[in-house]
Amino acid sequence: MYENMKNKTILVTGAGAGIGNELCRQLAQAGANVIAVARSTEQLKELRSFSPSIKTLQVDLKDWQQVRQTLATVPDLDGLVNNAAVAIIRPFTELTEQDFDNTFDVNIKAVFNVTQTVLPKLKPNSCIVNVSSLAASRSFDGHTVYSATKAAVDSLTRSLALELGPRKIRVNSVNPTVVLTKMGRDNWSDPAKSGPLLAHIPQNRFCEVQEVVDGIVYLLSDKSSFVNGHHLNLEGGYSVS
Ligand code: NDP
């Protein structure tokens, strides 16, 4: 239970499934005012049934104007979590223009748009957490487009940490290795593929959803009050192996 999240107002994108969904549930249980953003009305209904305190907004993040209009209505915020993303993992030679555009539209253009839209609502001492990936800084087979978008997310994180610091808004990212959500299962369930990667992780396992949620909440909280422009790698020591 995250006692320091009580009464904090936090907007989370990609709230319908995976990491974002679990984050919304745990923040609501901790007494935060959660604004959950997703494109599926069914998933948002489920979140409201879980906790009627969760406010929901239905948006396709690829739609620039819809994001602007819908998110303009949000109240003052203590935190923004840019979590939604897509992962199209395919050999470089097979990736299409549409794959490129889809991935960039959701993973970085929408992060830029959402952040710019809600910026006037971010209070002093609030923070932004971008859900990036270890793939931002390390190479994995088939990850060319996905990795490029996450490298862009890390770059945006550092640039905004600089620009928004004087407004007392901190900006950080969490950068997990594989997490076995739908996205992780889709791409890493084959032992022939996951085995060599696991062999490079000293803890010899992938990241748990709870470990990502804990990292995000740490960065949202006052416990990280002097952490700004930082990428919190959640990778069990992969980078030192
Ligand atoms: P999921 O696929 O489970 O969740 C991604 C969420 O993003 C979904 O709710 C999805 O909605 C939403 N989303 C995608 N496109 C849009 C859109 N156009 N408009 C609105 N919402 C959209 O993945 P994870 O929970 O695993 O991923 C969460 C974050 O963690 C992502 O940023 C991902 O890159 C990052 N990450 C994940 C890793 C993993 O192995 N799982 C590893 C490292 C980082 P919908 O259900 O409608 O498609």
Boltz pocket constraint, residues with backbone or C-beta under 6 A from the ligand:
constraints:
  - pocket:
      binder: B
      contacts: [[A, 13], [A, 14], [A, 15], [A, 16], [A, 17], [A, 18], [A, 19], [A, 20], [A, 37], [A, 38], [A, 39], [A, 40], [A, 59], [A, 60], [A, 61], [A, 62], [A, 82], [A, 83], [A, 84], [A, 85], [A, 86], [A, 87], [A, 106], [A, 131], [A, 132], [A, 133], [A, 134], [A, 175], [A, 176], [A, 177], [A, 178], [A, 179], [A, 180], [A, 181], [A, 182], [A, 183], [A, 184], [A, 185]]
      max_distance: 6.0
